[in-house]
Amino acid sequence: MNIESIIGITSGIIGIVGGVYGGYYWLEKKFQKPPMSTLFDQLTNKKVSDTERREILNKLNSYPLINNRIMGSYIQNFALEKRGREAVLFDICDSNDMEPTDDLCKELIGAFMPSLQKRYQEKRQVIKEETTSEHIVPISINETKEKAVQLSTEQTVYLSALLKTKYPDTCEKLIQILDKHHVKYGFLEGTKDIWCRDYMPIQTKSGKFIQFKYEPSYLKNDNEWDESRSDVEEVCKLNNIDAEPSDINLDGGNVLLCDDRAIISDRVFSENKDWNREKLVSELSRLLECEIIIIPAENDDMTGHADGMVRFINRNTILGNKLADEYKYWRDGMQKVLEQYGLKYIDVPFFLPKDPKHPLSAIGVYVNYLEVNNLIILPVFGRDEDEQVISIIKSVFPDRKIETIDYNDVAKEGGLLNCTTWVITK
């Protein structure tokens, strides 16, 4: 056999091996399963048809974490309707008796969901009690309401002690409204500014307090502002508050809680640059015991706080600054969030004052109201928009008592009622 033959045979073998390897690589890539989170995103995408969603559920069913526990009848009848991601996940688990473990929640929606797990366990406990009871007696609607009242707890409003010294007249007007509706209140000692919502701990659904780091970037550019930053550890100590510390830098004004959901603006990412975004959201979900919904912050807003843009009405509905009057980038960003989480948005008028003497003025931001127990205290500004906003608030909160207040002297400094109050449940 001559050299040319040997070279030819060797080249042929190499070509065959390369072809086999390439084919194997192509097949492996073709049949490689996508991440569960990718499939779940497709499942909850509003643009996907229900027929396609059923195919996606079949694919998810084959993954080891689910292991074919989603029933065929459930898949065949699945319809997204107006549900968001967390609602779909709970329905899948609840309808198929599949516990929403940390691993499952993490793989599907990228975050731990202790609140969802709690709902699941509570429902299983109710079912267990009903099936083991010798005599099952139906509970009437009235009985259910009575039980809910017995389980409900009262909220207390706290204010910085500085509010009554810096703004005595406004503070007195606020206290008179609280007294009128028998709302308990108190004053926090050791604070250095009136914006107590931002530096006080956040209370979770289970009742525990989480104390986030309070080092906002907007206070670091001015020595006077930095000196006004309250020492959170000292404030908690002086007021006998026991809180779990976290090294996440986050203002309380940028956290809106409702049931098992929280809204936080994406300013949290720039305030925590050392954190991986996915890990940061996951840790916030764990600490706050709820699903985290990230909304865009407004570029020209110094604080980027969520409470100056939107508020919860219930877990599936929010109200906020009129979308049509907002910047396009913010409007487009919010539309994506609304679609992703199945949220309904109710417009509230707002306006931006032109006051050179008070460039940080919050006058015109109606959504920064105080909500406590069955009472809402709404700021008004002596404008035509006042009556329109009052009408909207009354229509979306038909079971609440609505009071209004002139809070302008405080608002000129950059905040309103939610900013200057810390509400906790006892």
C-alpha positions in Angstrom: 0.0 0.0 0.0 1.5 3.2 -1.1 1.7 6.5 0.9 -1.1 8.1 -1.1 -3.5 5.2 -0.2 -2.7 5.5 3.4 -3.3 9.2 3.4 -6.5 8.7 1.6 -7.8 6.1 4.0 -6.7 8.2 7.0 -8.5 11.3 5.6 -11.6 9.2 5.0 -11.6 7.9 8.6 -11.1 11.4 10.0 -14.0 12.7 7.8 -16.3 9.9 9.0 -15.4 10.5 12.7 -15.9 14.3 12.2 -19.3 13.6 10.5 -20.4 11.3 13.3 -19.3 13.8 16.0 -21.0 16.7 14.2 -24.2 14.7 13.8 -24.1 13.7 17.4 -23.6 17.4 18.5 -26.4 18.5 16.2 -28.8 15.8 17.6 -27.8 16.7 21.2 -28.4 20.4 20.6 -31.7 19.7 18.8 -33.1 17.5 21.5 -31.7 19.4 24.5 -34.5 20.5 26.8 -34.8 24.3 27.4 -34.7 25.6 31.0 -38.0 25.2 32.8 -38.2 28.9 33.3 -38.1 29.5 29.6 -41.1 27.2 29.1 -42.9 28.8 32.0 -42.3 32.3 30.5 -43.9 31.0 27.2 -46.8 29.4 29.2 -47.7 32.8 30.7 -47.0 34.9 27.6 -50.2 36.6 26.6 -49.4 36.3 22.9 -49.2 32.5 23.0 -52.4 30.5 22.2 -54.0 28.2 24.7 -53.4 25.3 22.3 -49.6 26.1 22.4 -49.8 26.4 26.2 -51.1 22.9 26.5 -48.2 21.6 24.4 -45.9 23.6 26.8 -47.5 22.0 29.8 -46.9 18.6 28.3 -43.2 19.4 27.9 -43.0 20.7 31.5 -44.6 17.6 32.7 -41.7 15.5 31.5 -39.1 17.3 33.6 -37.9 15.3 36.7 -39.0 18.1 39.1 -42.6 17.6 37.9 -42.4 13.9 36.9 -45.7 13.7 35.1 -47.7 14.9 38.1 -49.8 17.4 36.0 -52.9 15.5 35.1 -53.9 15.1 31.4 -57.4 16.5 32.1 -55.8 19.6 33.6 -53.6 20.1 30.6 -56.5 19.7 28.1 -58.6 22.3 29.9 -55.8 24.8 30.7 -56.5 28.4 29.8 -54.4 31.4 30.9 -57.2 34.0 31.0 -56.0 37.1 32.9 -53.8 35.3 35.4 -50.3 36.3 36.2 -47.2 34.0 36.7 -47.6 33.4 40.4 -51.4 32.6 40.1 -50.7 30.1 37.3 -48.0 28.4 39.3 -50.2 28.1 42.4 -53.1 26.8 40.2 -50.8 24.1 38.7 -49.6 23.0 42.1 -53.0 23.2 43.8 -55.0 21.4 41.1 -52.5 18.6 40.8 -51.6 18.2 44.5 -48.0 19.1 43.8 -46.2 21.0 46.6 -44.5 24.2 45.4 -41.1 23.4 46.7 -38.2 25.9 46.7 -36.6 24.0 43.9 -39.7 24.0 41.8 -40.5 27.7 42.3 -36.8 28.6 41.6 -36.8 26.6 38.4 -40.1 27.9 37.1 -40.2 31.6 38.1 -36.6 32.2 39.3 -37.5 33.0 42.9 -38.5 31.3 46.2 -42.2 31.7 47.0 -42.7 31.1 50.8 -46.1 32.9 50.6 -47.2 30.5 47.9 -46.0 27.5 49.9 -47.9 28.9 52.9 -51.1 29.2 50.9 -50.7 25.7 49.6 -50.1 24.2 53.1 -53.0 26.2 54.6 -55.4 24.9 51.9 -54.2 21.3 52.4 -54.8 21.7 56.1 -58.3 22.9 55.5 -59.0 19.9 53.2 -57.5 17.6 55.8 -59.7 19.0 58.6 -62.8 18.8 56.4 -62.2 15.2 55.4 -61.4 14.0 58.9 -64.3 15.7 60.6 -67.2 13.5 61.6 -69.8 16.2 60.9 -69.0 18.8 58.2 -71.2 21.9 58.7 -71.2 24.5 55.9 -69.9 27.9 56.9 -72.2 30.8 55.9 -70.9 34.0 54.4 -71.6 35.9 57.6 -69.7 33.3 59.7 -66.8 33.6 57.3 -66.8 37.4 57.7 -67.0 37.1 61.4 -64.0 34.7 61.5 -62.0 37.1 59.2 -62.7 40.0 61.6 -61.5 37.9 64.5 -58.3 37.0 62.7 -57.6 40.6 61.5 -55.2 42.8 63.4 -55.0 46.5 64.0 -52.5 48.8 62.4 -50.7 51.6 64.1 -49.2 54.7 62.4 -45.8 56.0 63.5 -44.4 59.4 62.7 -40.9 60.9 63.2 -40.9 63.0 66.3 -39.4 65.7 64.1 -42.6 66.1 62.1 -44.4 67.7 65.1 -41.5 70.1 65.7 -40.8 71.1 62.1 -44.4 71.1 60.8 -46.6 71.4 63.9 -49.8 72.6 62.1 -49.7 69.9 59.5 -48.9 67.3 62.0 -51.8 68.3 64.1 -54.2 68.1 61.2 -53.0 64.6 60.5 -53.4 63.6 64.1 -56.9 65.0 64.2 -57.9 62.7 61.3 -56.3 59.7 62.9 -58.1 60.5 66.2 -61.4 60.9 64.4 -61.1 57.4 63.0 -59.7 55.8 66.2 -56.4 55.0 64.5 -53.5 54.4 67.0 -50.4 56.4 66.4 -47.0 57.1 68.0 -43.8 59.1 67.5 -40.3 57.6 66.7 -37.4 59.0 68.7 -33.9 59.3 67.5 -34.7 60.1 63.9 -32.8 62.7 61.8 -35.4 63.4 59.2 -39.2 63.1 58.8 -39.1 60.5 56.0 -39.5 57.5 58.3 -41.0 55.2 55.7 -37.6 55.0 54.0 -35.3 54.0 56.9 -37.7 52.0 59.2 -37.8 48.2 58.9 -40.3 46.5 56.5 -42.9 44.2 58.1 -43.6 41.0 56.2 -46.9 39.1 56.0 -45.8 36.8 58.8 -45.2 39.8 61.1 -41.4 39.8 61.2 -39.4 43.0 60.5 -36.6 43.2 57.9 -34.1 46.1 58.3 -32.5 46.9 55.0 -29.4 49.0 54.7 -30.2 52.6 54.4 -27.5 54.2 52.4 -29.3 55.7 49.4 -27.0 57.2 46.7 -29.0 60.4 46.5 -28.0 61.3 50.1 -24.2 60.9 49.3 -23.8 63.9 47.1 -24.5 66.5 49.7 -22.9 66.7 53.2 -26.0 68.2 54.7 -28.3 65.5 53.3 -25.8 62.7 54.4 -25.8 64.1 57.9 -29.6 63.9 58.0 -29.5 60.2 57.3 -30.9 58.4 60.3 -29.0 55.6 62.0 -31.4 52.7 61.6 -29.9 50.6 64.3 -30.0 53.4 66.8 -33.6 54.3 65.9 -34.7 50.6 66.3 -32.9 50.4 69.6 -34.4 53.5 71.0 -37.9 52.4 69.9 -37.6 48.8 71.0 -37.9 47.3 67.5 -36.3 43.9 66.9 -35.5 43.5 63.2 -33.6 41.0 61.0 -30.8 42.9 59.3 -30.1 42.7 55.6 -27.1 44.1 53.6 -29.3 44.9 50.7 -29.5 48.7 50.2 -33.2 49.5 49.9 -35.5 52.3 51.0 -38.9 51.5 52.4 -40.5 54.0 50.1 -39.5 51.7 47.2 -41.4 48.7 48.6 -45.1 48.4 48.1 -46.6 45.2 49.7 -50.0 43.6 49.0 -50.8 40.1 50.1 -48.1 37.9 48.5 -46.7 40.5 46.1 -44.3 43.4 46.3 -43.6 46.2 43.8 -40.1 47.6 43.8 -38.6 49.9 41.2 -35.5 48.9 39.3 -33.5 51.6 41.2 -32.8 48.7 43.6 -30.3 47.4 41.0 -28.2 50.5 40.7 -28.2 50.8 44.5 -26.9 47.2 44.8 -24.4 46.9 41.9 -22.4 44.2 43.7 -25.4 41.9 43.5 -26.4 39.6 40.6 -29.8 40.8 39.6 -31.4 37.4 39.6 -29.9 36.6 43.0 -31.0 40.0 44.4 -34.6 39.5 43.4 -34.5 35.9 44.8 -33.2 37.2 48.1 -35.8 39.9 48.3 -38.5 37.3 47.6 -37.2 35.2 50.5 -36.9 38.1 52.9 -40.2 39.7 52.1 -42.0 36.4 51.8 -43.6 37.3 48.5 -43.3 37.6 44.7 -41.2 40.5 43.6 -42.5 42.7 40.7 -39.9 45.1 39.3 -41.1 48.2 37.6 -39.1 50.9 35.9 -38.0 53.9 37.9 -38.4 57.4 36.4 -35.0 58.7 35.2 -35.5 62.2 36.6 -36.8 61.1 40.0 -34.1 61.6 42.6 -35.2 58.7 44.8 -36.8 56.3 42.2 -39.3 55.2 44.8 -42.3 53.1 43.8 -44.6 54.9 46.1 -44.4 58.1 44.0 -45.6 56.2 40.9 -48.1 53.5 41.8 -50.0 51.8 44.6 -51.8 48.5 45.1 -55.6 48.4 45.2 -55.4 44.6 45.5 -52.9 42.0 44.4 -54.1 42.1 40.8 -54.9 45.8 40.4 -52.7 48.9 40.8 -53.4 52.6 40.4 -50.8 55.0 39.3 -49.8 58.2 37.6 -51.8 58.6 34.3 -49.9 56.5 31.8 -50.7 58.8 28.8 -49.0 61.7 30.6 -45.8 59.8 31.4 -42.6 59.5 29.5 -42.8 56.9 26.7 -39.9 54.8 28.1 -41.7 54.5 31.4 -45.1 53.9 29.8 -43.7 51.1 27.6 -41.8 49.6 30.6 -45.0 49.6 32.7 -47.0 48.0 29.9 -44.6 45.1 29.8 -44.9 44.6 33.6 -48.7 44.8 33.4 -48.8 42.1 30.7 -46.2 39.9 32.5 -48.0 39.8 35.8 -51.6 40.1 34.6 -52.1 43.4 36.4 -54.9 45.9 35.8 -53.8 49.6 35.8 -56.1 52.5 36.9 -55.0 56.0 35.8 -54.8 58.8 38.4 -54.1 62.4 37.3 -50.9 64.0 38.4 -49.0 67.2 37.6 -45.5 68.6 38.0 -45.3 71.9 39.7 -42.9 74.6 38.5 -41.4 75.9 41.7 -37.7 77.0 41.5 -37.6 77.5 45.2 -38.5 73.9 45.8 -37.1 71.8 43.0 -37.8 68.5 44.8 -41.4 69.3 45.5 -43.8 66.3 45.5 -46.9 68.5 45.0 -49.1 66.9 42.4 -48.4 63.3 43.3 -51.7 62.0 44.6 -50.7 58.3 44.8 -48.5 59.0 47.8 -51.4 58.7 50.2 -51.6 57.1 53.7 -53.5 53.8 53.9 -54.1 52.4 57.4 -56.9 50.0 58.5 -60.0 51.0 56.6 -58.9 54.6 56.2 -57.2 56.4 53.3 -55.9 60.0 53.8 -55.4 61.6 50.4 -53.3 64.7 49.8 -55.1 67.5 47.8 -53.5 70.5 46.2 -56.2 73.0 45.6 -56.4 72.1 41.9 -59.2 71.0 39.5 -57.7 67.5 39.6 -58.5 67.2 43.3 -62.2 66.3 42.8 -61.4 63.9 40.0 -58.9 62.0 42.1 -61.2 61.9 45.1 -63.9 60.3 42.9 -61.4 57.7 41.6 -60.2 56.8 45.0 -63.8 56.4 46.3 -64.7 54.2 43.4 -61.8 51.8 43.7 -61.9 51.7 47.5 -65.7 51.6 48.1 -65.3 50.0 51.5 -62.8 52.6 52.8 -63.3 55.9 54.5 -61.6 58.7 52.6 -60.2 61.8 54.2 -58.3 64.6 52.5 -55.5 66.8 53.8 -53.5 69.9 52.7 -50.0 68.5 53.1 -48.3 71.1 50.9 -45.7 72.5 53.4 -44.3 69.0 53.7 -44.7 68.1 50.0 -42.5 71.1 49.0 -39.6 69.3 50.7 -40.0 66.2 48.5 -42.5 63.8 50.0 -46.0 63.2 51.1 -48.1 61.0 53.4 -46.7 57.6 52.7 -43.2 59.0 53.0 -43.8 60.5 56.4 -45.6 57.5 58.0 -44.6 54.0 59.1 -47.5 51.6 59.4 -47.2 48.3 61.2 -49.6 45.6 62.3 -49.7 44.5 65.9 
